[in-house]
Amino acid sequence: MYGTTLKIVAVGGLGGLPATLVLGEAALQSGKPFRVSENHTVAQRGMVAESTFVFGEQDVAPDGAADILLGLDPLETLHALDRCGARTVVVTSISAPPLPAVKGGTSAVPDLENLRALIRRRAACLVAVDAVALARQAGSEQAVEMVMLGALSATGLLPVTSRRIRESIRARSSPAFVAASLDAFEFGFLQRGCC
């Protein structure tokens, strides 16, 4: 028997760490055994930032395939599919946060519909969320990760309850951003993307 493996991928410097901290806190408060590893070095170079959770006391499956892939950026989600298997459920933002290179005009905006189609072909199930729009609706574009945690929690695939995640958001968010973070989580949760 193997533990449930969750990979979180983001663009370096644009997220991944708050989601990891919130989930870790929620698992700890739930008494659920877990292990987590993060890749900070690559994130500092503006490449993919990745966290891997293994929930349970078991090891990672021999093929290394994630049970769940949480993507905060659609292009990085597509790249991470190489580390996933036929049974992997993908929960991804289908809107890309504006990158400095795109803002400065040195890089093209990726074709998001094409990315969604490519991801859908390779995932056992796809939950696609316009996380940037929902974060803006919650009052903070920086709340994309909380939107995505809400969408992930709504699938029912995590061994941690949404109540525990909400408590962890309250504990981990700065007072000025608690309301926006919780609203963002709720907007993501209401997407109800179940597989």
Contact map, one row per residue, 1 for C-alpha under 8 A:
111000000000000000000000000000000000000000000000000000000100000000000000000000000000000000000000000000000000000000000000000000000000000000000000000000000000000000000000000000000000000000000000000
111100000000000000000000000000000000000000000000000000010111100000000000000000000000000000000000000000000000000000000000000000000000000000000000000000000000000000000000000000000000000000000000000
111110000000000000000000000000000000000000000000000001111111100000000000000000000000000000000000000000000000000000000000000000000000000000000000000000000000000000000000000000000000000000000000000
011111000000000000000000000000000000000000000000000011110001000001110000000000000000000000000000000000000000000000000000000000000000000000000000000000000000000000000000000000000000000000000000000
001111100000000000000000000000000000000000000000000111100001000011110000000000000000000000000000000000000000000000000000000000000000000000000000000000000000000000000000000000000000000000000000000
000111110000000000000000000000000000000000000000000111000000000001111100000000000000000000000000000000000000000000000000000000000000000000000000000000000000000000000000000000000000000000000000000
000011111000000000000000000000000000000000000000011110000000000001011100000000000000000000000000000000000000000000000000000000000000000000000000000000000000000000000000000000000000000000000000000
000001111100000100010000000000000000000000000000011100000000000000001111000000000000000000000000000000000000000000000000000000000000000000000000000000000000000000000000000000000000000000000000000
000000111110000100000000000000000000000000000001111000000000000000001111100110010000000000000000000000000000000000000000000000000000000000000000000000000000000000000000000000000000000000000000000
000000011111011100000000000000000000000000000001110000000000000000000011100110000000000000000000000000000000000000000000000000000000000000000000000000000000000000000000000000000000000000000000000
000000001111111000000000000000000000000000100111100000000000000000000001100100000000000000000000000000000000000000000000000000000000000000000000000000000000000000000000000000000000000000000000000
000000000111111000000000000000000000000001111111100000000000000000000000000000000000000000000000000000000000000000000000000000000000000000000000000000000000000000000000000000000000000000000000000
000000000011111000000000000000000000000000110100100000000000000000000000000000000000000000000000000000000000000000000000000000000000000000000000000000000000000000000000000000000000000000000000000
000000000111111100000000000000000000000000000000000000000000000000000000000000000000000000000000000000000000000000000000000000000000000000000000000000000000000000000000000000000000000000000000000
000000000111111111100000000000000000000000000000100000000000000000000001000000000000000000000000000000000000000000000000000000000000000000000000100000000000000000000000000000000000000000000000000
000000011100011111110000000000000000000000000000111000000000000000000001000000000000000000000000000000000000000000000000000000000000000000000000100000000000000000000000000000000000000000000000000
000000000000001111111000000000000000000000000000001000000000000000000000000000000000000000000000000000000000000000000000000000000000000000000000000000000000000000000000000000000000000000000000000
000000000000001111111100000000000000000000000000000000000000000000000000000000000000000000000000000000000000000000000000000000000000000000000000100000000000000000000000000000000000000000000000000
000000000000001111111110000000000000000000000000000000000000000000000000000000000000000000000000000000000000000000000000000000000000000000000000110010000000000000000000000000000000000000000000000
000000010000000111111111000000000000000000000000001000000000000000000000000000000000000000000000000000000000000000000000000000000000000000000000000000000000000000000000000000000000000000000000000
000000000000000011111111100000000000000000000000000000000000000000000000000000000000000000000000000000000000000000000000000000000000000000000000000000000000000000000000000100000000000000000000000
000000000000000001111111110000000000000000000000000000000000000000000000000000000000000000000000000000000000000000000000000000000000000000000000000000000000000000001001100100000000000000000000000
000000000000000000111111111000000000000000000000000000000000000000000000000000000000000000000000000000000000000000000000000000000000000000000000000000000000000000001001000000000000000000000000000
000000000000000000011111111100000101000000000000000000000000000000000000000000000000000000000000000000000000000000000000000000000000000000000000000000000000000000000000000000000000000000000000000
000000000000000000001111111110000000000000000000000000000000000000000000000000000000000000000000000000000000000000000000000000000000000000000000000000000000000000000001000000000000000000000000000
000000000000000000000111111111000000000000000000000000000000000000000000000000000000000000000000000000000000000000000000000000000000000000000000000000000000000100011011000000000000000000000000000
000000000000000000000011111111111100000000000000000000000000000000000000000000000000000000000000000000000000000000000000000000000000000000000000000000000000001100010000000000000000000000000000000
000000000000000000000001111111111000000000000000000000000000000000000000000000000000000000000000000000000000000000000000000000000000000000000000000000000000000000000000000000000000000000000000000
000000000000000000000000111111110000000000000000000000000000000000000000000000000000000000000000000000000000000000000000000000000000000000000000000000000000000000010000000000000000000000000000000
000000000000000000000000011111110000000000000000000000000000000000000000000000000000000000000000000000000000000000000000000000000000000000000000000000000000000100010000000000000000000000000000000
000000000000000000000000001111111000000000000000000000000000000000000000000000000000000000000000000000000000000000000000000000000000000000000000000000000000000000000000000000000000000000000000000
000000000000000000000000001111111100000000000000000000110000000000000000000000000000000000000000000000000000000000000000000000000000000000000000000000000000001100000000000000000000000000000000000
000000000000000000000000001100111110000000000000000000111000000000000000000000000000000000000000000000000000000000000000000000000000000000000000000000000000000000000000000000000000000000000000000
000000000000000000000001001000011111000000000000000011111000000000000000000000000000000000000000000000000000000000000000000000000000000000000000000000000000000000000000000000000000000000000000000
000000000000000000000000000000001111100000000000000011100000000000000000000000000000000000000000000000000000000000000000000000000000000000000000000000000000000000000000000000000000000000000000000
000000000000000000000001000000000111110000000000001111000000000000000000000000000000000000000000000000000000000000000000000000000000000000000000000000000000000000000000000000000000000000000000000
000000000000000000000000000000000011111000000000001110000000000000000000000000000000000000000000000000000000000000000000000000000000000000000000000000000000000000000000000000000000000000000000000
000000000000000000000000000000000001111100000000111100000000000000000000000000000000000000000000000000000000000000000000000000000000000000000000000000000000000000000000000000000000000000000000000
000000000000000000000000000000000000111111100000111000000000000000000000000000000000000000000000000000000000000000000000000000000000000000000000000000000000000000000000000000000000000000000000000
000000000000000000000000000000000000011111110000110000000000000000000000000000000000000000000000000000000000000000000000000000000000000000000000000000000000000000000000000000000000000000000000000
000000000000000000000000000000000000001111111000000000000000000000000000000000000000000000000000000000000000000000000000000000000000000000000000000000000000000000000000000000000000000000000000000
000000000001000000000000000000000000001111111111100000000000000000000000000000000000000000000000000000000000000000000000000000000000000000000000000000000000000000000000000000000000000000000000000
000000000011100000000000000000000000001111111111100000000000000000000000000000000000000000000000000000000000000000000000000000000000000000000000000000000000000000000000000000000000000000000000000
000000000001100000000000000000000000000111111110000000000000000000000000000000000000000000000000000000000000000000000000000000000000000000000000000000000000000000000000000000000000000000000000000
000000000001000000000000000000000000000011111110000000000000000000000000000000000000000000000000000000000000000000000000000000000000000000000000000000000000000000000000000000000000000000000000000
000000000011100000000000000000000000000001111111000000000000000000000000000000000000000000000000000000000000000000000000000000000000000000000000000000000000000000000000000000000000000000000000000
000000000011000000000000000000000000000001111111100000000000000000000000000000000000000000000000000000000000000000000000000000000000000000000000000000000000000000000000000000000000000000000000000
000000001111000000000000000000000000000001100111110000000000000000000000000100000000000000000000000000000000000000000000000000000000000000000000000000000000000000000000000000000000000000000000000
000000001111101100000000000000000000011101100011111000000000000000000000000000000000000000000000000000000000000000000000000000000000000000000000000000000000000000000000000000000000000000000000000
000000111100000100000000000000000000011100000001111100000000000000000000000000000000000000000000000000000000000000000000000000000000000000000000000000000000000000000000000000000000000000000000000
000000111000000110010000000000000001111000000000111110000000000000000000000000000000000000000000000000000000000000000000000000000000000000000000000000000000000000000000000000000000000000000000000
000011110000000000000000000000000001110000000000011111000000000000000000000000000000000000000000000000000000000000000000000000000000000000000000000000000000000000000000000000000000000000000000000
000111100000000000000000000000000111100000000000001111100000000000000000000000000000000000000000000000000000000000000000000000000000000000000000000000000000000000000000000000000000000000000000000
001111000000000000000000000000000111000000000000000111110011000000000000000000000000000000000000000000000000000000000000000000000000000000000000000000000000000000000000000000000000000000000000000
001110000000000000000000000000011110000000000000000011111100000000000000000000000000000000000000000000000000000000000000000000000000000000000000000000000000001000000000000000000000000000000000000
011100000000000000000000000000011100000000000000000001111100000000000000000000000000000000000000000000000000000000000000000000000000000000000000000000000000000000000000000000000000000000000000000
001000000000000000000000000000001100000000000000000000111110000000000000000000000000000000000000000000000000000000000000000000000000000000000000000000000000000000000000000000000000000000000000000
111000000000000000000000000000000000000000000000000000111111000000000000000000000000000000000000000000000000000000000000000000000000000000000000000000000000000000000000000000000000000000000000000
011000000000000000000000000000000000000000000000000001001111100000000000000000000000000000000000000000000000000000000000000000000000000000000000000000000000000000000000000000000000000000000000000
011110000000000000000000000000000000000000000000000001000111110100000000000000000000000000000000000000000000000000000000000000000000000000000000000000000000000000000000000000000000000000000000000
011000000000000000000000000000000000000000000000000000000011111110000000000000000000000000000000000000000000000000000000000000000000000000000000000000000000000000000000000000000000000000000000000
000000000000000000000000000000000000000000000000000000000001111110000000000000000000000000000000000000000000000000000000000000000000000000000000000000000000000000000000000000000000000000000000000
000000000000000000000000000000000000000000000000000000000000111110000000000000000000000000000000000000000000000000000000000000000000000000000000000000000000000000000000000000000000000000000000000
000000000000000000000000000000000000000000000000000000000001111111000000000000000011000000000000000000000000000000000000000000000000000000000000000000000000000000000000000000000000000000000000000
000010000000000000000000000000000000000000000000000000000000111111100000000000000011100100000000000000000000000000000000000000000000000000000000000000000000000000000000000000000000000000000000000
000111100000000000000000000000000000000000000000000000000000000111111000000000000011100100000000000000000000000000000000000000000000000000000000000000000000000000000000000000000000000000000000000
000111000000000000000000000000000000000000000000000000000000000011111000000000000001101110000000000000000000000000000000000000000000000000000000000000000000000000000000000000000000000000000000000
000111100000000000000000000000000000000000000000000000000000000001111100000000000000000111100000000000000000000000000000000000000000000000000000000000000000000000000000000000000000000000000000000
000001111000000000000000000000000000000000000000000000000000000001111110000010000001000111110000000000000000000000000000000000000000000000000000000000000000000000000000000000000000000000000000000
000001111000000000000000000000000000000000000000000000000000000000011111000010000000000001110000000000000000000000000000000000000000000000000000000100010000000000000000000000000000000000000000000
000000011100000000000000000000000000000000000000000000000000000000001111110110000000000001111000000000000000000000000000000000000000000000000000000000000000000000000000000000000000000000000000000
000000011110001100000000000000000000000000000000000000000000000000000111110110000000000000011001000000000000000000000000000000000000000000000001100100000000000000000000000000000000000000000000000
000000001110000000000000000000000000000000000000000000000000000000000011111110000000000000011111100000000000000000000000000000000000000000000000000000000000000000000000000000000000000000000000000
000000000000000000000000000000000000000000000000000000000000000000000011111111000000000000011111000000000000000100110000000000000000000000000000000000000000000000000000000000000000000000000000000
000000000000000000000000000000000000000000000000000000000000000000000000111111100000000000000000000000000000010000100000000000000000000000000000000000000000000000000000000000000000000000000000000
000000001110000000000000000000000000000000000001000000000000000000000011111111110000000000000000000000000000000000000000000000000000000000000000000000000000000000000000000000000000000000000000000
000000001100000000000000000000000000000000000000000000000000000000001111111111111000000000010000000000000000000000000010000000000000000000000000000000000000000000000000000000000000000000000000000
000000000000000000000000000000000000000000000000000000000000000000000000011111111000000000000000000000000000000000100110000000000000000000000000000000000000000000000000000000000000000000000000000
000000000000000000000000000000000000000000000000000000000000000000000000001111111100000000000000000000000000000000000000000000000000000000000000000000000000000000000000000000000000000000000000000
000000001000000000000000000000000000000000000000000000000000000000000000000111111111000000000000000000000000000000000000000000000000000000000000000000000000000000000000000000000000000000000000000
000000000000000000000000000000000000000000000000000000000000000000000000000011111111100000000000000000000000000000000010011000000000000000000000000000000000000000000000000000000000000000000000000
000000000000000000000000000000000000000000000000000000000000000000000000000000111111100000000000000000000000000000000000000000000000000000000000000000000000000000000000000000000000000000000000000
000000000000000000000000000000000000000000000000000000000000000111000000000000011111100000000000000000000000000000000000000000000000000000000000000000000000000000000000000000000000000000000000000
000000000000000000000000000000000000000000000000000000000000000111101000000000011111110100000000000000000000000000000000000000000000000000000000000000000000000000000000000000000000000000000000000
000000000000000000000000000000000000000000000000000000000000000011100000000000001111111100000000000000000000000000000000001000000000000000000000000000000000000000000000000000000000000000000000000
000000000000000000000000000000000000000000000000000000000000000000000000000000000001111100000000000000000000000000000000011100000000000000000000000000000000000000000000000000000000000000000000000
000000000000000000000000000000000000000000000000000000000000000000100000000000000000111110000000000000000000000000000000001100000000000000000000000000000000000000000000000000000000000000000000000
000000000000000000000000000000000000000000000000000000000000000011111000000000000001111111000000000000000000000000000000001110000000000000000000000000000000000000000000000000000000000000000000000
000000000000000000000000000000000000000000000000000000000000000000111000000000000000001111100000000000000000000000000000001111100000000000000000000000000000000000000000000000000000000000000000001
000000000000000000000000000000000000000000000000000000000000000000011110000000000000000111110000000000000000000000000000001111100000000000000000000000000000000000000000000000000000000000000000000
000000000000000000000000000000000000000000000000000000000000000000011110000000000000000011111000000000000000000000000000000001111000000000000000000100110000000000000000000000000000000000000000000
000000000000000000000000000000000000000000000000000000000000000000001111110010000000000001111100000000000000000000000000000001111000000000000000000100000000000000000000000000000000000000000000000
000000000000000000000000000000000000000000000000000000000000000000000011110000000000000000111111000000000000000000000000000000011111000000000000000100000000000000000000000000000000000000000000000
000000000000000000000000000000000000000000000000000000000000000000000000110000000000000000011111000000000000000100010000000000011110000000000000000000000000000000000000000000000000000000000000000
000000000000000000000000000000000000000000000000000000000000000000000000110000000000000000001111100000000000000100000000000000001111100000000000000000000000000000000000000000000000000000000000000
000000000000000000000000000000000000000000000000000000000000000000000001110000000000000000001111110000000000000000000000000000000001000000000000000000000000000000000000000000000000000000000000000
000000000000000000000000000000000000000000000000000000000000000000000000100000000000000000000011111000000000000000000000000000000001000000000000000000000000000000000000000000000000000000000000000
000000000000000000000000000000000000000000000000000000000000000000000000000000000000000000000001111101100000000000000000000000000000000000000000000000000000000000000000000000000000000000000000000
000000000000000000000000000000000000000000000000000000000000000000000000000000000000000000000000111111100000000000000000000000000000000000000000000000000000000000000000000000000000000000000000000
000000000000000000000000000000000000000000000000000000000000000000000000000000000000000000000000011111110000000000000000000000000000000000000000000000000000000000000000000000000000000000000000000
000000000000000000000000000000000000000000000000000000000000000000000000000000000000000000000000001111111110000000000000000000000000000000000000000000000000000000000000000000000000000000000000000
000000000000000000000000000000000000000000000000000000000000000000000000000000000000000000000000011111111111100000000000000000000000000000000000000000000000000000000000000000000000000000000000000
000000000000000000000000000000000000000000000000000000000000000000000000000000000000000000000000011111111100000000000000000000000000000000000000000000000000000000000000000000000000000000000000000
000000000000000000000000000000000000000000000000000000000000000000000000000000000000000000000000000111111110000000000000000000000000000000000000000000000000000000000000000000000000000000000000000
000000000000000000000000000000000000000000000000000000000000000000000000000000000000000000000000000011111111000000000000000000000000000000000000000000000000000000000000000000000000000000000000000
000000000000000000000000000000000000000000000000000000000000000000000000000000000000000000000000000011111111000000000000000000000000000000000000000000000000000000000000000000000000000000000000000
000000000000000000000000000000000000000000000000000000000000000000000000000000000000000000000000000011011111100000000000000000000000000000000000000000000000000000000000000000000000000000000000000
000000000000000000000000000000000000000000000000000000000000000000000000000000000000000000000000000001001111110000000000000000000000000000000000000000000000000000000000000000000000000000000000000
000000000000000000000000000000000000000000000000000000000000000000000000000000000000000000000000000001000011111000000000000000000000000000000000000000000000000000000000000000000000000000000000000
000000000000000000000000000000000000000000000000000000000000000000000000001000000000000000000000000000000001111100100000000000000000000000000000000000000000000000000000000000000000000000000000000
000000000000000000000000000000000000000000000000000000000000000000000000000000000000000000000000000000000000111111100000000000000000000000000000000000000000000000000000000000000000000000000000000
000000000000000000000000000000000000000000000000000000000000000000000000010000000000000000000110000000000000011111110000000000000000000000000000000000000000000000000000000000000000000000000000000
000000000000000000000000000000000000000000000000000000000000000000000000000000000000000000000000000000000000001111111000000000000000000000000000000000000000000000000000000000000000000000000000000
000000000000000000000000000000000000000000000000000000000000000000000000000000000000000000000000000000000000001111111100000000000000000000000000000000000000000000000000000000000000000000000000000
000000000000000000000000000000000000000000000000000000000000000000000000011001000000000000000000000000000000011111111110000000000000000000000000000000000000000000000000000000000000000000000000000
000000000000000000000000000000000000000000000000000000000000000000000000010000000000000000000100000000000000000111111111000000010000000000000000000000000000000000000000000000000000000000000000000
000000000000000000000000000000000000000000000000000000000000000000000000000000000000000000000000000000000000000011111111100000000000000000000000000000000000000000000000000000000000000000000000000
000000000000000000000000000000000000000000000000000000000000000000000000000001000000000000000000000000000000000001111111110000000000000000000000000000000000000000000000000000000000000000000000000
000000000000000000000000000000000000000000000000000000000000000000000000000011001000000000000000000000000000000000111111111001000000000000000000000000000000000000000000000000000000000000000000000
000000000000000000000000000000000000000000000000000000000000000000000000000000000000000000000000000000000000000000011111111111000000000000000000000000000000000000000000000000000000000000000000000
000000000000000000000000000000000000000000000000000000000000000000000000000000000000000000000000000000000000000000001111111000000000000000000000000000000000000000000000000000000000000000000000000
000000000000000000000000000000000000000000000000000000000000000000000000000000001000010000000000000000000000000000000111111100000000000000000000000000000000000000000000000000000000000000000000000
000000000000000000000000000000000000000000000000000000000000000000000000000000001000111111000000000000000000000000000011111111000000000000000000000000000000000000000000000000000000000000000000000
000000000000000000000000000000000000000000000000000000000000000000000000000000000000011111000000000000000000000000000001011111000000000000000000000000000000000000000000000000000000000000000000000
000000000000000000000000000000000000000000000000000000000000000000000000000000000000000111000000000000000000000000000001001111100000000000000000000000000000000000000000000000000000000000000000001
000000000000000000000000000000000000000000000000000000000000000000000000000000000000000011110000000000000000000000000011001111110000000000000000000000000000000000000000000000000000000000000000001
000000000000000000000000000000000000000000000000000000000000000000000000000000000000000011110000000000000000000000000000000011111000000000000000000000100000000000000000000000000000000000000000111
000000000000000000000000000000000000000000000000000000000000000000000000000000000000000000111100000000000000000000010000000001111100000000000000000000000000000000000000000000000000000000000000100
000000000000000000000000000000000000000000000000000000000000000000000000000000000000000000111110000000000000000000000000000000111110000000000000000100100000000000000000000000000000000000010010000
000000000000000000000000000000000000000000000000000000000000000000000000000000000000000000001110000000000000000000000000000000011111110000000000000000000000000000000000000000000000000000000000000
000000000000000000000000000000000000000000000000000000000000000000000000000000000000000000001110000000000000000000000000000000001111111000000001001100000000000000000000000000000000000000010000000
000000000000000000000000000000000000000000000000000000000000000000000000000000000000000000001011100000000000000000000000000000000111111100001001000000000000000000000000000000000000000000000000000
000000000000000000000000000000000000000000000000000000000000000000000000000000000000000000000010000000000000000000000000000000000111111110001000000000000000000000000000000000000000000000000000000
000000000000000000000000000000000000000000000000000000000000000000000000000000000000000000000000000000000000000000000000000000000111111111000001001000000000000000000000000000000000000100110000000
000000000000000000000000000000000000000000000000000000000000000000000000000000000000000000000000000000000000000000000000000000000011111111111111001000000000000000000000000000000000000100000000000
000000000000000000000000000000000000000000000000000000000000000000000000000000000000000000000000000000000000000000000000000000000001111111111010000000000000000000000000000000000000000000000000000
000000000000000000000000000000000000000000000000000000000000000000000000000000000000000000000000000000000000000000000000000000000000111111110000000000000000000000000000000000000000000100000000000
000000000000000000000000000000000000000000000000000000000000000000000000000000000000000000000000000000000000000000000000000000000000011111110010000000000000000000000000000000000001101100100000000
000000000000000000000000000000000000000000000000000000000000000000000000000000000000000000000000000000000000000000000000000000000000001111111000000000000000000000000000000000000001000000000000000
000000000000000000000000000000000000000000000000000000000000000000000000000000000000000000000000000000000000000000000000000000000000001111111110000000000000000000000000000000000001100000000000000
000000000000000000000000000000000000000000000000000000000000000000000000000000000000000000000000000000000000000000000000000000000001101100111111000000000000000000000000000000000000000000000000000
000000000000000000000000000000000000000000000000000000000000000000000000000000000000000000000000000000000000000000000000000000000000001000011111100000000000000000000000000000000000000000000000000
000000000000000000000000000000000000000000000000000000000000000000000000000000000000000000000000000000000000000000000000000000000000001101011111111000000000000000000000000000000001100100000000000
000000000000000000000000000000000000000000000000000000000000000000000001000000000000000000000000000000000000000000000000000000000011011000001111111100000000000000000000000000000000000100000000000
000000000000001101100000000000000000000000000000000000000000000000000001000000000000000000000000000000000000000000000000000000000000000000000111111110000000000000000000000000000000000000000000000
000000000000000000100000000000000000000000000000000000000000000000000000000000000000000000000000000000000000000000000000000000000000000000000011111111000000000000000000000000000000110110010000000
000000000000000000000000000000000000000000000000000000000000000000000000000000000000000000000000000000000000000000000000000000000010011000000011111111100000000000000000000000000000100111111000000
000000000000000000000000000000000000000000000000000000000000000000000101000000000000000000111000000000000000000000000000000000001010000000000001111111110000000000000000000000000000000010010000000
000000000000000000100000000000000000000000000000000000000000000000000000000000000000000000000000000000000000000000000000000000000000000000000000111111111000000000000000000000000000000010011000000
000000000000000000000000000000000000000000000000000000000000000000000000000000000000000000000000000000000000000000000000000000000000000000000000011111111100000001000000000000000000000111111100000
000000000000000000000000000000000000000000000000000000000000000000000000000000000000000000100000000000000000000000000000000000101000000000000000001111111110000000000000000000000000000010011111100
000000000000000000000000000000000000000000000000000000000000000000000100000000000000000000100000000000000000000000000000000000000000000000000000000111111111110000000000000000000000000000011000000
000000000000000000000000000000000000000000000000000000000000000000000000000000000000000000000000000000000000000000000000000000000000000000000000000011111111110011000000000000000000000000001000000
000000000000000000000000000000000000000000000000000000000000000000000000000000000000000000000000000000000000000000000000000000000000000000000000000001111111000001000000000000000000000000001111110
000000000000000000000000000000000000000000000000000000000000000000000000000000000000000000000000000000000000000000000000000000000000000000000000000000111111110000000000000000000000000000000001111
000000000000000000000000000000000000000000000000000000000000000000000000000000000000000000000000000000000000000000000000000000000000000000000000000000011111111000000000000000000000000000000000010
000000000000000000000000000000000000000000000000000000000000000000000000000000000000000000000000000000000000000000000000000000000000000000000000000000011011111000000000000000000000000000000000000
000000000000000000000000000000000000000000000000000000000000000000000000000000000000000000000000000000000000000000000000000000000000000000000000000000011011111110000000000000000000000000000000000
000000000000000000000000001000010000000000000000000000100000000000000000000000000000000000000000000000000000000000000000000000000000000000000000000000000001111110000000000000000000000000000000000
000000000000000000000000011001010000000000000000000000000000000000000000000000000000000000000000000000000000000000000000000000000000000000000000000000000000011111011000000000000000000000000000000
000000000000000000000000000000000000000000000000000000000000000000000000000000000000000000000000000000000000000000000000000000000000000000000000000000001000011111111000000000000000000000000000000
000000000000000000000000000000000000000000000000000000000000000000000000000000000000000000000000000000000000000000000000000000000000000000000000000001001100000111111100000000000000000000000000000
000000000000000000000000000000000000000000000000000000000000000000000000000000000000000000000000000000000000000000000000000000000000000000000000000000000000000011111110000000000000000000000000000
000000000000000000000000011011000000000000000000000000000000000000000000000000000000000000000000000000000000000000000000000000000000000000000000000000000000000111111111000000000000000000000000000
000000000000000000000110010000000000000000000000000000000000000000000000000000000000000000000000000000000000000000000000000000000000000000000000000000000000000111111111100000000000000000000000000
000000000000000000000000000000000000000000000000000000000000000000000000000000000000000000000000000000000000000000000000000000000000000000000000000000000000000001111111110000000000010010000000000
000000000000000000000000010000000000000000000000000000000000000000000000000000000000000000000000000000000000000000000000000000000000000000000000000000000000000000111111111000000000000000000000000
000000000000000000000110110000000000000000000000000000000000000000000000000000000000000000000000000000000000000000000000000000000000000000000000000000000000000000011111111100000000000000000000000
000000000000000000000100000000000000000000000000000000000000000000000000000000000000000000000000000000000000000000000000000000000000000000000000000000000000000000001111111110000100110000000000000
000000000000000000000000000000000000000000000000000000000000000000000000000000000000000000000000000000000000000000000000000000000000000000000000000000000000000000000111111110000100010000000000000
000000000000000000000000000000000000000000000000000000000000000000000000000000000000000000000000000000000000000000000000000000000000000000000000000000000000000000000011111110000000000000000000000
000000000000000000001100000000000000000000000000000000000000000000000000000000000000000000000000000000000000000000000000000000000000000000000000000000000000000000000001111111000000000000000000000
000000000000000000000000000000000000000000000000000000000000000000000000000000000000000000000000000000000000000000000000000000000000000000000000000000000000000000000000111111111100100000000000000
000000000000000000000000000000000000000000000000000000000000000000000000000000000000000000000000000000000000000000000000000000000000000000000000000000000000000000000000000111111100000000000000000
000000000000000000000000000000000000000000000000000000000000000000000000000000000000000000000000000000000000000000000000000000000000000000000000000000000000000000000000000011111100000000000000000
000000000000000000000000000000000000000000000000000000000000000000000000000000000000000000000000000000000000000000000000000000000000000000000000000000000000000000000000000011111110000000000000000
000000000000000000000000000000000000000000000000000000000000000000000000000000000000000000000000000000000000000000000000000000000000000000000000000000000000000000000000000011111111100000000000000
000000000000000000000000000000000000000000000000000000000000000000000000000000000000000000000000000000000000000000000000000000000000000000000000000000000000000000000000110011111111110000000000000
000000000000000000000000000000000000000000000000000000000000000000000000000000000000000000000000000000000000000000000000000000000000000000000000000000000000000000000000000000011111111000000000000
000000000000000000000000000000000000000000000000000000000000000000000000000000000000000000000000000000000000000000000000000000000000000001110010000000000000000000000000000000001111111100000000000
000000000000000000000000000000000000000000000000000000000000000000000000000000000000000000000000000000000000000000000000000000000000000001010010011000000000000000000000100010001111111110000000000
000000000000000000000000000000000000000000000000000000000000000000000000000000000000000000000000000000000000000000000000000000000000000000000000010000000000000000000100110000000111111111000000000
000000000000000000000000000000000000000000000000000000000000000000000000000000000000000000000000000000000000000000000000000000000000000001000000000000000000000000000000000000000011111111100000000
000000000000000000000000000000000000000000000000000000000000000000000000000000000000000000000000000000000000000000000000000000000000011011000011011001000000000000000000000000000001111111110000000
000000000000000000000000000000000000000000000000000000000000000000000000000000000000000000000000000000000000000000000000000000000000000000000000011111100000000000000100000000000000111111111000000
000000000000000000000000000000000000000000000000000000000000000000000000000000000000000000000000000000000000000000000000000000000000000000000000001001000000000000000000000000000000011111111100000
000000000000000000000000000000000000000000000000000000000000000000000000000000000000000000000000000000000000000000000000000000000000010001000000001001000000000000000000000000000000001111111110000
000000000000000000000000000000000000000000000000000000000000000000000000000000000000000000000000000000000000000000000000000000001010010000000000011111110000000000000000000000000000000111111111000
000000000000000000000000000000000000000000000000000000000000000000000000000000000000000000000000000000000000000000000000000000000000000000000000001011111100000000000000000000000000000011111111000
000000000000000000000000000000000000000000000000000000000000000000000000000000000000000000000000000000000000000000000000000000000000000000000000000001100100000000000000000000000000000001111111000
000000000000000000000000000000000000000000000000000000000000000000000000000000000000000000000000000000000000000000000000000000001000000000000000000000100100000000000000000000000000000000111111100
000000000000000000000000000000000000000000000000000000000000000000000000000000000000000000000000000000000000000000000000000000000000000000000000000000100110000000000000000000000000000000011111110
000000000000000000000000000000000000000000000000000000000000000000000000000000000000000000000000000000000000000000000000000000110000000000000000000000100110000000000000000000000000000000000011111
000000000000000000000000000000000000000000000000000000000000000000000000000000000000000000000000000000000000000000000000000000100000000000000000000000000111000000000000000000000000000000000001111
000000000000000000000000000000000000000000000000000000000000000000000000000000000000000010000000000000000000000000000000000011100000000000000000000000000010000000000000000000000000000000000000111
